[in-house]
Amino acid sequence: MKITDYKNYLIKTRRYFHSIPEIAYNEYKTQAQIVKELKNLGLNFRTVGTAVIAKLDIGKNKTLAFRSDIDALPITEKGEKTYKSKHQGFMHACGHDGHIANLLAFSKYCALNPEKLGCNVVFIFQPAEETEGGAINMIENGALDGVDEIYAIHLDPSLKKGMAGIGSGVSMAGSYVFDITATGESSHCAEKHKGTDALHALIDVITNIYDDIPENIKDDTVFHCGKISGGVARNIVADSAVANCTLRYFEYSQLETVLNLIDCNIKKAEKIYGAKLCINMLCNYIPLENSGRCIEKVKKYIEITPLPRRFTAEDFAFYLKETEGCLIWIGTDNGEGKKLHSADFDFDESVLLSGLKLFISLAEEKN
């Protein structure tokens, strides 16, 4: 069976998963189908929550892992394609359906051609990439035990169809996701002096954070408050408020600088307004750093376009903190302007052959 013979399998598999999108830690139908495919291939696997970890051990000295994220997004899909989401309000708008299809096709190839492989292979089907850093749970449950290198692809509509890209070194930002909460005391707005305005204090803090980011890190950090909510009525002083924020950064020193800045502004606001404020960290995706050695390996098998650093975050970074590897972007742009995380995102499944060929080449390399 030639690699090009996998095209129909890739298309059929991707479209099935596209039709049943499930969000973080709810990927039950997705997991069931992955398990069914792996059983048919006779591969050994285990489940961890909604994750699946399979391994093909052929007694080699080296083990390579390959990861696919499997979760979808809370987006209502537009359009009327035959494989449109059957789960109202949810959609594979980031290409994870393609990642799953690619890794299953690769699993199939490895199971059918073990004599061609130059390493043992681990297949990681990981939930919760979009929200909670599911990679951490995978690592804690032994997904990288005995693994020497790890690779993943990610579809990219900012690259022309057929192109591949990698960022060298620290190539994707860390993402510190947090809330700032404020607590005060309510009163009638006509007697504001009798209350403690939590909303006013919080707005002041957020405004000052934007203004106070130091010039020397402005180009390397992004602070953003996407939502502020608080209060109960227009004529009542708000006794509580919360701001939903994110901070993107490339170096830990930048994160520390901004967190210290936020802390200083919180303390100032508490003195001025009398409200109590605090930061609640929800998650922290660390910066993603690709291995230079692994990038050079990949370059032997696919033409690579060097990519600038991106402020987007990816929990594949947690794997790369533990072992060598890299994330490879596969271009999908065919001129239609489809964007990741958009309600009309789609792509030509033939690009998945590039990812499949790359994975096979890496696995067949004699070490």
N, C-alpha and C positions, 0 to 999 in steps of 0.2 A: 504494500500500500504506500503510494507516494505521498509526500507532504501535501501536494495540491489536492489530493483526493479527500483531504479533511475539510475542504471548503464548505461542502453541503452540511457536514456535521456541525461546523462552527456556526453557520447561519441558523440552522434549526435549533441548536442548543441556546444560542444567544436570544433568539426570539421567544423561546419558551420562558426563559428567566425574565425577559423584559415584561412579559405579560403578568408576572406574579411578584411584583416588587414588594419587599418587606423591610421595615426600618430596623434600627439597631436592636439586637437581642430578641427580635420577633421573626427571625428568618427561618421559620419552621418548614414551610413548603419548599423553600430554597434548599435547606439542609436535606430534606427527604429525597429530593431529586438528585442531589450530589451523591448521597449515600447509595441510591439505586444504581447510579452510573458506576461508582467505584466497586460495588458488589459484582456487577456484571463483568468487570475487568479482573476480578479476583485479587484486588489490591487490599492489603491490610490497612485498616484505618481505625480511628477512634473519634468520638465526639466529645466536645467540651462546650456545654451549653448548646448554642446553635452553630458552633464552629465544627469543622471537620479537619482532622489532620491525618493524612495518609503517608505511608512510607514504602518505598521499594528498595529493599536491602539486598544487594547482589554481591556483598562481600568485598566491596572496593574500600580502599583506604581513605577516600575522600567522600564527603556528603555535601550535596548542594540542595538548598531549599528554594522553593518558588512559591510566591504568595499571590492570592487573589482576594480582594475584598468582596463581600457579598451583599452588603446592605444597600438599601435604596434611600430615597429622600421624600419628605412630606410635601410633594409637589403634585398638583393636578395636571395630568398630561393633556396637551392640546393635540388636535389632529385626529384622523380616523383610520390609521393604519391597521392592518389585520391583527397585528400582534400588540396592539395598544394595551396599556395596563388594565387589568381586570379588577384591581384594587383601588377603588375611588379615593383620590387624595394622595396617592403614593405613586412614585415613578422612579425608574432607573434613569436619572437625568445626568449621571456622572460617568456612565460607561462601565459600571461594575458588572452589568450583565455580560458585556463583552469580555471582561477579565475572567469571569467564571467559565465562559465557553472556551476561552483560550487555555486555561489551566486544565479543564477536563479533557480537551483534545490532546494536550501534552501528556496527561496521565494515560490516556489511551495509547498514545504512541510508545511511551516507555514500557507499559505493560505488555505490548505486542512485540517490542524489540529490545528486550533486556540485554541481549548479547552485543548490541551496538553502543551501550552506555559506558562511559568512563568513570562513573561515580554512582554512589547510592543517591536516591532522590527523595526529598520530602515535599509533599504537596500541602500547602496551608490554605484552607478556605476560611477566611477570617471575617467575623461580624464586626459591626460598630466602628467602622473606620470614620464615618462621617461625623460622629457625635462624641463618643466616649473613649476613644483611643483603645479599641479592642485589641490592638497588638500587645498591649501590656499584659492582658489576661492570657494571651497565647504564650508569651514568653514564660509567664509564671507557671503555666501548665506544661512546660517542657517542649514546646514546638521547636526550639532551637537546640535541644540537647544533641550533641554530637555533630552539629551543623558547622561546616567550614565557611560557606559563603551563602548569601541569599540574594535573590533577584525578583523583580516585579516589573510589570509594564503598567502604564497608565495611558489611556487614550487622551488625545490632545487636539481639539479643533483649532488651536492657534497655530498649529503646524500643518503644512500642506500634506495631503494624503500621500502616504508612502514614505514620508520623511520620518526620521527618528532623532530624538534629542536627549542630551544628558547635560546636567549642570555639574561642573566640577566642584569638589570640596563642599562647603556649606552652601547648598543650592536652593533650599526651601526654608522659609522662616519658621521659627517657633511661634506657637499661638497660645498665649496665656488668656484663658477665658474666665471672666469673673464678673461678679455683681458688686456694686457699692450700695449698701442699704443705709437709710437714714431714719431715725426715730425721733419724734418730737412730741408735741402736745397740741391737741386741737382746740380751737376756739372760733367764735364768730369773727369774720374778717373785719367787722366794724370795731372789734376789740382785739386787734392783732397782738397787742402788747401782752395780752393774757395767755397767749399760746406760744408754741415753739414751732416755727415753720420748717418742717423736715424737707419739704420740696424745694423751698428757696435755698436752703443750705446745700442740698444735693446739686442743684443747677449751678450754684456758685463753684462747687468743687469741680464739676465736669468742665465748665468754662475755663477755669484756671489751669486744669491739666493740659488742655489744648494749647493754651497760651505759653505754658512754661516748659514744654519739651525743649531740651537744650539744642542749640544749633548744631553741635558736633555729632548728634545722633539722629537728627531729623530725617536724613535721607535713608537711614537704616532701620527705622522703627515706624510703626503705624499704630497710633492710639485711636480707637473708634468707639463711640457710644451709639449704639443702634436703637436704644429704646429707653425712655424714662417714664415711669408710671408712679402715681401716688395721689393721695387725696380722695375725697368722696363727693365734693360739690364745689361750685365756683365761689361760694361765699363762706367756705369753711377753711380755716387754716389746716393744712395737711399734717397729720400726726405720723405719717410714714410715707416713704418713697423708696424706689429702687431703680438703679440704672444698670442696664445690661451692656457690658463692655467687652472689648477684646483688645489685646496688645500683640502686635507682630514684631519680631525681633530676630536678629541673626547671631547675637552674642549674649551670653548670660550677663555680662556687665551692663549691657543696654537694658535688659529686663530689670536688674537691680536698681539702676538709675531711675527708671520711670516709676517703679514701685515705691522707692523712697520719696520721689516727688509727690506721688499720690498721697502717701502717708502724711507728708508735711501739709498738704492742702486740706486733708481731713482734719488734722489737729487745729489748723487755723479756723476752719469753718465751725468746729465745735466751740471754740472760744467766742467767735462772733455771734453765732446763732443760738448756742446752748443745746443744739441737737446732738444726738449720739450717732456716729457714723462708723461703718466697718466694711472691710473688703471680705468677700466670700469667694475664694477661688474654686472654680468648677472643674477645670482641667487645664493641663499644660502640655501641649504637644511640643516636644523639643525640636530644635532646628535639625534639618535633614542633611547629613554629610555623606556623600558618596565616596566610595573607596577608589583612589586613583588606579590601583592595580586592577580592580575589577572593571573599571571603565575601559582600560586598555584591552582587557579580554574581550569585552563586548564589541569594541571597534574592529576586531578581527572578523566579525560575522555580520555586521550591519553598518551601513554608512551613518555616521553620527554628526548632527549639527550641535555645536556647543551652545548652551542656553545660558542667558543671564540669570542671576538670582531672582527668585519669585517670592512674593509675600504670602502666597498660598502655603498652607501647612498640610502635612501628610504623616499619619502615624506610623508609616513604614520607617520613619526615623528611629523609632524605638528598637527595631530589629538591627539597624545599622549601628546602634550604640553597642550592641552585644557582639556582632560579628561583621566581617567584611561583606560588601555587596553594593548594589546600586539600583536605582529606579530609572527605568527607560521610558521616555515618552514616545508614543506612536501617533503620528499625525493622522487626522481624519478630515481635514478641511478640503472640501470639494467645491468651494465657491458659494455654498448656500448660507454661510454665516451662522451655523448652529453653534451655540455656546454651552459649555458645561453648566449644569444646574439651571438650565432654562427649560420651560415647559414643552418646547418643541425639539429638544435635543434628539438627534438620531445620527447614524453614521453608516457608511458602506462597510459591511462585515468583512469584505475581502481584505481589509487592512489587518485583520486578526491573523492572517497567514504570516505576516511579518513577525508578529510576536511569537507565534508557534515555531517558526523556523529558528528564531533566535534562541528560544529555550532549548530546542533540540540540539542546536550546535553547541551550546554551553554544556549540556549534559553529556554529549558524545565526545567532548574534548578529553584526550588521554592525559591523565595527570601522572 
